[in-house]
Amino acid sequence: MRADRLVAALLFLQQRGRVTAADLAEELEVSVATARRDLEALSAAGIPVYPQPGRGGGWSLVGGARTDLSGLSATETRALFLLVGPAASVSVEAKTALRKLVRALPQTFRADAEAAAGAVMNDRTGWSGLDRPRPEIVDLLQTAVVRRRKVRFTYTNAMRERSERVVDPWGLVDKDGTWYLIAGTERGQRTFRVDRISGAEPTDDAAERPDDFALEQAWDEVVGQVEQKRSRTWATVLIGSRYVPILRNHFGRHCHVDDELDDGHSRVRIAAPTLLDIARNLAGWGALVEVLDPVSVREELARIGTELADRYAR
């Protein structure tokens, strides 16, 4: 969990006084790029962490090496606990670490730190959805990632085809309650849905991971590929400009305003995997939306309208 890693990075800095991104990467068992981003995140959050270029340089915690958190100012303390707080709401280990960190603070800072830690939480349950607990297999896979051990498991793909896999686990991503494993295989980098993995077990074989691998960058590439598949069909619609935010909420990043007209309407481009997906999303809008093109989407909307009229117009 990233918040845990940021705290570990800060404590490592306090212990060493000055470290390089490579030092931190080795300590936390992450890539150098990830370690560098963690240091930058601490700095951006207001923690007094600064890079020093040149021979013998690295990243330093202003004020020198410390073994506790007493060197942080009140503002810096709030910034740190705002980062850590959400992790504590979903992790017993993070909650325990948070209590220890609070005890390490000067008495005058503790109230603000506790308030900051409780200012944000993660609620994984949708308004009309079920809670998605963290799958137990995630802990096994996470341990394999950290210890760099190959994992053997059975995988069932979207076509319900089962196969036996042995992979190099590189990182885990929690996407709105659905977990994904990014791993190295004989055919290169692959992404596996964790809820389709069964019978997972770590092996004694060391896993290989590219030195320049960065989980955030790898996931961005995965998202880009998925979104490309989800935007194969485009349509242009005319809608009242005040409704554009609602339309964008339906179509996400596949909603682009081409033009804002003087009569209070906007010409908007939307996309989905198929024309039927577009029509189904727009059918509930009724006359509030007019499809300008393509004709195939207009025809599909007409078919849906006729189907509904035949069933309900009595």
Secondary structure by P-SEA (a helix, b strand, c coil): caaaaaaaaaaaaaacccccaaaaaaaacccaaaaaaaaaaaaaacccbbbbbccccccccccccccccccccaaaaaaaaaaaaaaaaccaaaaaaaaaaaaaccccaaaaaaaaaaccccccccccccccccccaaaaaaaaaaabbbbbbbbbccccbbbbbbbbcccccccccbbbbbbbccccbbbbccccccccccccbbbbbbccccaaaaaaaaaaaaaaaaccbbbbbbccccaaaaaaaaccccccccccccccccbbbbbcccaaaaaaaaccccccccccccaaaaaaaaaaaaaaaacccc
